[in-house]
C-alpha cells in the first residue's frame, strides 16, 4: 500500500523499485492506464513485462464525440489484423471531423493491441483496469464518511479494515479457468516448474491470487 499526494513519474519508479526489493523478480503482464511515467517505470525495473493499455481509458473521452459502438468493432475484433481493418474503417468515417481520435489510437497501438495474442477468456481479464477501478470505488465507499485522517498510519488502518470487508465477497469462480491457463503458454519458459506449468493456488477465483500471482519466481498482474 502506497500513499502519495501526486502520482508522478518518480512515485511510480519508487513503487516498482520497492516491489523489486521485496522479491518480485518479474511481472508477466500489466494492464495500466496512461498515467505519466507509469509505463517507463515498469519498463525500467521489469524489462520483460508486457504492457496492456486500458482500452476503456483510451476511448472514454472520445465517446463524447463518437458513439461507443464505433469503437467496439476495433477492440472486440477476433485478431489484431481484423482490428486494424476496423481502425481504417473508423478513420474513413471520422477522420475529417475528429482526426485526433484515430491519431491517439495509432500512437498507442503497440500497448493497446497486446491482448490480441491471447484467448478471449484472457483478453477479458487484461483489456481494461475496470476491476481495480471498481475496487477503488468500494474503498471510497468505506472511507468517504471521514474526510480527514490525523496521520498516514490512520489512513492505512482504515483502508486495511475496508479491504477485509470487501474481500469477503471475493468468492465467485472465474469462468473458463482452464482456458485462461492456456494463455500462459506465452510464458512457458518463465513458468515451467519440474517440467510442467504451475500456478500458485489450487483453483481460480476473483481473489488477489489471480490478480497478482506468483508463477515460478515471476509475477503477473
C-alpha positions as semicolon CSV with decimal commas, in nm:
position;residue;x (nm);y (nm);z (nm)
1;X;0,000;0,000;0,000
2;X;0,142;0,338;-0,104
3;X;0,029;0,685;-0,005
4;X;0,123;0,994;-0,207
5;X;-0,014;1,337;-0,288
6;X;0,080;1,317;-0,658
7;X;0,111;1,024;-0,899
8;X;0,436;1,142;-1,055
9;X;0,694;0,951;-1,259
10;X;0,924;0,935;-0,957
11;X;0,642;0,792;-0,746
12;X;0,579;0,508;-0,993
13;X;0,952;0,441;-1,014
14;X;0,966;0,409;-0,634
15;X;0,669;0,168;-0,635
16;X;0,828;-0,058;-0,897
17;X;1,166;-0,049;-0,721
18;X;1,006;-0,136;-0,388
19;X;0,829;-0,434;-0,547
20;X;1,164;-0,547;-0,685
21;X;1,334;-0,502;-0,347
22;X;1,059;-0,704;-0,178
23;X;1,128;-1,003;-0,402
24;X;0,923;-0,956;-0,720
25;X;1,164;-1,075;-0,987
26;X;0,946;-1,002;-1,288
27;X;0,589;-0,920;-1,394
28;X;0,442;-1,103;-1,693
29;X;0,157;-0,868;-1,790
30;X;0,043;-0,532;-1,659
31;X;-0,282;-0,362;-1,750
32;X;-0,247;0,009;-1,688
33;X;-0,391;0,347;-1,774
34;X;-0,182;0,621;-1,933
35;X;-0,057;0,794;-1,619
36;X;0,256;0,999;-1,668
37;X;0,573;0,798;-1,605
38;X;0,394;0,471;-1,523
39;X;0,488;0,288;-1,843
40;X;0,853;0,394;-1,826
41;X;0,883;0,298;-1,460
42;X;0,761;-0,055;-1,536
43;X;0,990;-0,078;-1,839
44;X;1,296;0,038;-1,643
45;X;1,252;-0,200;-1,349
46;X;1,080;-0,502;-1,508
47;X;1,230;-0,504;-1,856
48;X;1,047;-0,815;-1,988
49;X;0,699;-0,712;-1,879
50;X;0,430;-0,693;-2,145
51;X;0,215;-0,384;-2,101
52;X;-0,152;-0,358;-2,197
53;X;-0,301;-0,010;-2,205
54;X;-0,659;0,004;-2,078
55;X;-0,894;0,023;-2,376
56;X;-1,171;0,186;-2,174
57;X;-0,946;0,469;-2,057
58;X;-0,830;0,520;-2,416
59;X;-1,179;0,567;-2,561
60;X;-1,360;0,717;-2,261
61;X;-1,309;1,083;-2,353
62;X;-1,367;1,017;-2,724
63;X;-1,718;0,882;-2,664
64;X;-1,832;1,240;-2,610
65;X;-1,788;1,287;-2,985
66;X;-1,810;0,938;-3,137
67;X;-2,055;0,662;-3,045
68;X;-1,922;0,383;-2,824
69;X;-2,044;0,134;-3,085
70;X;-1,793;0,270;-3,337
71;X;-1,508;0,155;-3,114
72;X;-1,646;-0,192;-3,037
73;X;-1,559;-0,331;-3,379
74;X;-1,195;-0,240;-3,310
75;X;-1,141;-0,368;-2,958
76;X;-1,372;-0,670;-2,991
77;X;-1,207;-0,786;-3,314
78;X;-1,104;-1,151;-3,339
79;X;-0,744;-1,067;-3,429
80;X;-0,509;-0,771;-3,449
81;X;-0,531;-0,769;-3,831
82;X;-0,910;-0,755;-3,805
83;X;-0,883;-0,471;-3,552
84;X;-0,653;-0,274;-3,785
85;X;-0,905;-0,321;-4,067
86;X;-1,181;-0,176;-3,850
87;X;-0,948;0,105;-3,743
88;X;-0,910;0,201;-4,109
89;X;-1,289;0,200;-4,141
90;X;-1,309;0,421;-3,832
91;X;-1,063;0,665;-3,990
92;X;-1,265;0,679;-4,312
93;X;-1,579;0,764;-4,115
94;X;-1,442;1,011;-3,860
95;X;-1,101;1,147;-3,960
96;X;-1,237;1,454;-4,135
97;X;-1,422;1,564;-3,823
98;X;-1,211;1,422;-3,538
99;X;-0,863;1,329;-3,667
100;X;-0,707;1,334;-3,320
101;X;-0,908;1,031;-3,206
102;X;-0,761;0,790;-3,461
103;X;-0,418;0,951;-3,422
104;X;-0,425;0,876;-3,049
105;X;-0,530;0,516;-3,120
106;X;-0,244;0,472;-3,366
107;X;0,012;0,638;-3,138
108;X;-0,077;0,398;-2,855
109;X;-0,147;0,092;-3,071
110;X;0,150;-0,114;-2,954
111;X;0,024;-0,103;-2,594
112;X;-0,345;-0,118;-2,687
113;X;-0,312;-0,430;-2,902
114;X;-0,105;-0,653;-2,672
115;X;-0,410;-0,855;-2,564
116;X;-0,494;-0,980;-2,915
117;X;-0,244;-1,266;-2,891
118;X;-0,435;-1,428;-2,602
119;X;-0,757;-1,636;-2,593
120;X;-1,082;-1,446;-2,543
121;X;-1,103;-1,558;-2,178
122;X;-0,765;-1,397;-2,103
123;X;-0,847;-1,083;-2,301
124;X;-1,143;-1,014;-2,073
125;X;-0,907;-1,006;-1,775
126;X;-0,642;-0,775;-1,920
127;X;-0,804;-0,536;-2,169
128;X;-0,921;-0,292;-1,902
129;X;-0,842;-0,174;-1,549
130;X;-1,214;-0,177;-1,460
131;X;-1,158;-0,444;-1,194
132;X;-0,916;-0,233;-0,990
133;X;-1,120;0,082;-1,058
134;X;-1,422;-0,096;-0,910
135;X;-1,212;-0,196;-0,609
136;X;-1,111;0,169;-0,559
137;X;-1,476;0,276;-0,571
138;X;-1,558;0,024;-0,298
139;X;-1,273;0,161;-0,086
140;X;-1,406;0,515;-0,124
141;X;-1,745;0,392;-0,010
142;X;-1,591;0,294;0,325
143;X;-1,364;0,598;0,365
144;X;-1,583;0,883;0,232
145;X;-1,752;0,935;0,571
146;X;-1,419;1,052;0,711
147;X;-1,264;1,330;0,503
148;X;-0,964;1,398;0,729
149;X;-0,719;1,147;0,879
150;X;-0,481;1,255;1,157
151;X;-0,189;1,058;1,007
152;X;-0,086;0,829;0,723
153;X;-0,098;0,534;0,964
154;X;-0,463;0,602;1,050
155;X;-0,542;0,611;0,676
156;X;-0,359;0,282;0,621
157;X;-0,550;0,116;0,904
158;X;-0,882;0,242;0,772
159;X;-0,806;0,113;0,422
160;X;-0,681;-0,219;0,560
161;X;-1,004;-0,275;0,754
162;X;-1,205;-0,176;0,445
163;X;-1,018;-0,433;0,238
164;X;-1,102;-0,703;0,492
165;X;-1,471;-0,630;0,441
166;X;-1,451;-0,601;0,063
167;X;-1,262;-0,927;0,012
168;X;-1,528;-1,127;0,196
169;X;-1,730;-1,105;-0,126
170;X;-1,444;-1,233;-0,345
171;X;-1,574;-1,587;-0,368
172;X;-1,708;-1,620;-0,723
173;X;-1,508;-1,852;-0,951
174;X;-1,367;-1,714;-1,274
175;X;-1,540;-1,854;-1,581
176;X;-1,337;-2,077;-1,815
177;X;-1,047;-2,103;-1,575
178;X;-0,883;-2,384;-1,773
179;X;-0,890;-2,177;-2,091
180;X;-0,726;-1,890;-1,903
181;X;-0,428;-2,107;-1,815
182;X;-0,383;-2,182;-2,186
183;X;-0,292;-1,816;-2,229
184;X;0,007;-1,875;-2,002
185;X;0,176;-2,076;-2,280
186;X;0,331;-1,749;-2,395
187;X;0,530;-1,751;-2,071
188;X;0,602;-2,124;-2,066
189;X;0,978;-2,088;-2,015
190;X;0,939;-1,849;-1,723
191;X;0,663;-2,051;-1,562
192;X;0,794;-2,402;-1,605
193;X;0,847;-2,590;-1,280
194;X;0,972;-2,951;-1,287
195;X;0,871;-2,990;-1,650
196;X;0,515;-2,860;-1,617
197;X;0,338;-2,528;-1,594
198;X;0,246;-2,449;-1,236
199;X;0,017;-2,180;-1,099
200;X;0,009;-2,080;-0,735
201;X;-0,317;-2,180;-0,570
202;X;-0,545;-2,477;-0,624
203;X;-0,827;-2,301;-0,807
204;X;-0,908;-1,987;-0,999
205;X;-1,113;-1,725;-0,820
206;X;-1,154;-1,349;-0,809
207;X;-0,910;-1,340;-0,520
208;X;-0,581;-1,146;-0,517
209;X;-0,402;-1,475;-0,608
210;X;-0,538;-1,436;-0,960
211;X;-0,487;-1,062;-0,983
212;X;-0,132;-1,083;-0,851
213;X;0,000;-1,438;-0,851
214;X;0,349;-1,580;-0,823
215;X;0,440;-1,811;-1,109
216;X;0,781;-1,978;-1,080
217;X;0,951;-1,670;-0,936
218;X;0,775;-1,441;-1,181
219;X;0,458;-1,248;-1,123
220;X;0,161;-1,141;-1,325
221;X;-0,096;-0,872;-1,257
